[in-house]
Amino acid sequence: MGEQQFVKFPPEVIDEYAALGVDLQALFSAGHLGTRMGVEIVEASAERVVGTMPVEGNTQPYGLLHGGASAALAETLGSIGSMLHAGSSKIAVGVDLNCTHHRGVRSGLVTGVATPVHRGRTTATYEIVVSDEIGKRVCSARLTCVLRDVNPSDEAHIKKAN
């Protein structure tokens, strides 16, 4: 989907994960689903995660952006924020996603912005606003993730992703 974009991380976060042999760009690339949907992460920190997704290829039968595509974008962005908040010793697992779809979009690019509502030791909740190219809100979402300790099977999966 065009030129490769690199996720922006604070230097201390890059250093923390690099010391563990983890490629942050691969780990936070939005995964296989995000890749198929054309999701690109353009900014990432525990305070704010921004990503884009094309409408084309992510529509329902009426030609509108599929609500599930907005949900997948929202969960991706909120999960990345939760992981960055939790640090390298924990993983974030989504346990609740709520989406309200406000308007239809037929073309162009949508942008999601995730900001924290709550960042605790065991859970993190992010609000995600998905907007169209002229800044009109398409979807409002809220994601809560449980933050749990990394176990050996998680480590093996993370290393495999790199």
DAUR-V722007 format. One record per residue. OMEGA is omega in radians with two decimals (* if undefined). NEAR is the number of other ideal C-beta (glycine too) atoms within 12 Angstrom. Layout:
OMEGA:NEAR
OMEGA:NEAR
//
This chain:
3.11:19
-3.10:9
3.13:7
3.07:12
3.12:21
3.12:18
3.13:33
3.12:23
3.00:31
-3.10:18
-3.12:12
3.10:16
3.09:30
-3.13:24
-3.12:14
-3.11:20
3.12:28
3.12:18
3.12:12
-3.13:20
-3.10:16
3.08:30
-3.08:20
-3.11:33
3.10:24
-3.09:21
-3.09:35
-3.11:39
-3.08:28
3.05:36
-3.08:22
3.13:13
3.13:20
3.11:31
3.13:20
-3.10:18
3.13:33
3.13:27
3.06:40
3.10:34
-3.06:41
3.10:27
-3.12:28
2.98:39
3.11:32
-3.11:27
-3.06:21
3.06:28
-3.13:44
3.10:31
3.12:42
3.11:32
3.09:45
3.05:28
3.14:29
-3.12:20
-3.11:19
-3.07:34
3.03:24
-3.03:18
3.14:6
3.13:11
3.12:15
3.05:24
-3.12:38
3.11:28
3.10:27
3.09:22
3.07:35
3.13:43
3.13:32
3.08:37
-3.12:48
-3.12:46
3.10:41
-3.09:46
3.13:51
3.11:49
3.11:43
3.09:49
3.13:44
3.12:44
-3.14:45
3.06:41
-3.04:35
-3.10:30
-2.99:23
-3.12:28
-3.12:19
2.98:25
3.14:29
3.13:41
-3.14:26
3.11:32
3.13:21
3.08:21
3.11:32
-3.14:23
2.99:30
-3.11:20
-3.02:24
-3.06:20
3.11:21
3.07:22
-3.11:35
-3.09:20
3.07:18
-3.06:22
3.00:28
-3.14:47
3.08:35
3.09:49
3.14:35
3.09:44
-3.07:30
2.98:30
3.13:23
3.06:21
-3.12:27
3.14:18
-3.05:15
3.08:20
3.02:26
3.12:40
3.14:31
2.97:42
3.14:30
3.10:45
3.09:32
-3.08:44
3.08:30
-3.05:28
3.11:19
3.04:14
3.11:14
-3.12:17
3.12:24
-3.05:39
2.98:39
-3.11:26
3.05:40
-3.13:29
2.99:40
3.09:31
2.94:37
3.11:23
-3.11:31
-3.13:21
3.06:19
3.05:23
-3.05:14
-3.14:10
3.05:12
-3.12:22
3.14:20
3.14:12
3.12:16
3.14:26
-3.14:17
3.14:13
-3.10:21
*:19
//
